Structure formats: structure tokens, C-alpha cells
């Protein structure tokens, strides 16, 4: 099941209808747990800073400082925040946004878990491209 089995199992159970989907705040905290685990594994400090009002985005910023390939999950983190906001602000879209948020949190857990197991994962994303161009010169 990977590095984050409890998170992935809870989301899968909710998406499959075996249990209630974790709530919006719980999904956000699951995403934060994933990034905290990344920072701890990298020996980096865990900041308390928020970026644009979200700790998740602050955690991502810290993670990308020491490892540019970690920028591969930048848009994933922003999508989690976006889907949460849609679910809170647009009642007609809440169920759909909630499910999408859960899927994106699962994606983040799988990606970061993969990076913890295989350090090179994500190195060829668009944001890391300048690093590889410089290496080729």
C-alpha cells in the first residue's frame, strides 16, 4: 500500500462508498501530514508559516527549497486548497469538489511516498527542466 497506508486506505474507503469520505478539514490535514513526513525524512525543519493562508502551501515551499524536484507537487497542493474552497463556497459543487479533493490528496500521498522510496521521482517535471538543461551544458 506504500508509505501512507492509513491515508490512502481512508480515502479509498470513502471513494468506494465503504465509509464516509474524510471531511474537508481532515483531507487538508492528511495532505499536511504527507508533507510533514517528507520534511522530516529530508532532515528539514517543519515550518509553521502559512502561504496564502494555508499551512499546506508553506510546507510545500519549505520542501521545494532544498529539493527543486519537489516542485512537481506544487500544483497538486494548490489544487487541494482550491477544491476545498470550492466545496466550502459553492454548495451545488460541494460533493464533486470534495471527491476531487480526496483524489488529489491520495495522488499527493502516492507521489510523495514514491519520492521517499525512489529519490529521483519527479526530477523531469517541467519546473525541474532548467536544472537538467544546465547539467547538459
C-alpha positions in Angstrom: 0.0 0.0 0.0 3.0 2.3 0.2 4.3 4.9 2.6 1.0 6.4 3.7 -1.3 3.3 4.1 -3.8 4.8 6.6 -4.3 7.9 4.5 -4.7 6.0 1.3 -7.0 3.4 2.9 -9.3 6.0 4.4 -9.6 7.9 1.1 -10.2 4.7 -0.9 -12.8 3.5 1.6 -14.6 6.9 1.2 -14.3 7.0 -2.6 -15.6 3.4 -2.9 -18.5 4.1 -0.5 -17.5 1.7 2.2 -17.1 4.5 4.7 -17.8 8.2 4.7 -15.3 10.3 2.8 -13.0 12.1 5.3 -14.2 15.7 5.8 -12.6 18.7 4.1 -10.5 19.7 7.1 -9.4 16.1 7.6 -8.3 15.8 4.0 -6.4 19.0 4.3 -4.7 17.7 7.4 -3.9 14.4 5.7 -2.1 16.4 2.9 -0.2 18.3 5.6 0.8 15.1 7.3 2.2 13.9 4.0 4.4 17.0 3.6 5.5 16.9 7.2 6.6 13.3 6.7 8.6 14.5 3.6 10.3 17.3 5.5 11.2 15.1 8.5 12.6 12.4 6.2 14.7 15.0 4.5 16.0 16.4 7.8 14.4 19.8 7.1 12.7 21.9 9.7 8.9 21.9 9.8 7.8 25.5 9.4 4.7 26.9 11.0 4.4 29.6 8.3 1.3 29.8 6.1 1.4 30.8 2.5 -1.7 32.4 1.1 -3.4 31.4 4.4 -2.6 27.7 4.2 0.0 25.7 6.1 0.0 23.1 3.3 1.4 25.7 0.9 4.0 26.8 3.5 5.1 23.2 3.9 5.4 22.7 0.2 7.5 25.9 -0.1 9.9 24.6 2.6 10.1 21.2 0.9 11.0 22.7 -2.5 13.7 24.9 -1.1 16.2 22.0 -0.6 14.9 19.8 -3.4 13.7 21.5 -6.6 12.2 18.3 -7.9 9.7 18.6 -5.1 8.1 21.4 -7.1 6.4 18.7 -9.1 3.7 18.6 -6.4 3.2 22.4 -6.2 0.1 22.4 -8.4 -1.2 19.3 -6.5 -1.0 21.2 -3.2 -2.7 24.3 -4.8 -5.4 22.0 -6.3 -6.1 20.6 -2.8 -6.7 24.1 -1.5 -8.7 25.1 -4.5 -11.1 22.1 -4.2 -11.6 22.7 -0.5 -12.5 26.3 -1.2 -14.9 25.3 -4.0 -16.6 22.8 -1.7 -17.0 25.4 1.0 -18.1 28.3 -1.2 -20.3 26.6 -3.8 -22.9 24.2 -2.2 -24.0 22.9 -5.6 -20.5 21.8 -6.4 -19.6 20.7 -2.8 -19.9 16.9 -3.3 -18.0 16.9 -6.6 -15.3 19.1 -5.2 -15.0 17.0 -2.1 -14.4 13.9 -4.1 -11.9 15.6 -6.3 -10.1 16.9 -3.3 -9.9 13.4 -1.9 -8.5 12.1 -5.1 -5.8 14.8 -5.3 -4.8 14.2 -1.6 -4.4 10.5 -2.5 -2.3 11.5 -5.5 -0.1 13.6 -3.3 0.4 10.7 -0.8 1.3 8.4 -3.7 3.7 10.9 -5.2 5.5 11.8 -2.0 5.5 8.2 -0.9 7.1 7.3 -4.2 9.7 10.1 -3.8 10.5 8.8 -0.3 11.1 5.3 -1.8 12.8 6.5 -5.0 14.6 9.8 -4.7 14.7 10.6 -8.5 11.0 10.6 -8.9 9.7 13.9 -10.3 13.1 15.1 -11.5 12.0 15.5 -15.0 8.9 17.6 -14.3 8.6 21.0 -16.1 9.7 23.0 -13.1 13.0 21.0 -12.9 13.8 21.3 -16.6 16.2 24.2 -16.2 18.3 22.1 -13.8 18.7 19.4 -16.4 19.4 21.8 -19.2 22.2 23.3 -17.1 23.6 19.8 -16.4 23.8 19.1 -20.1 25.9 22.2 -20.9 
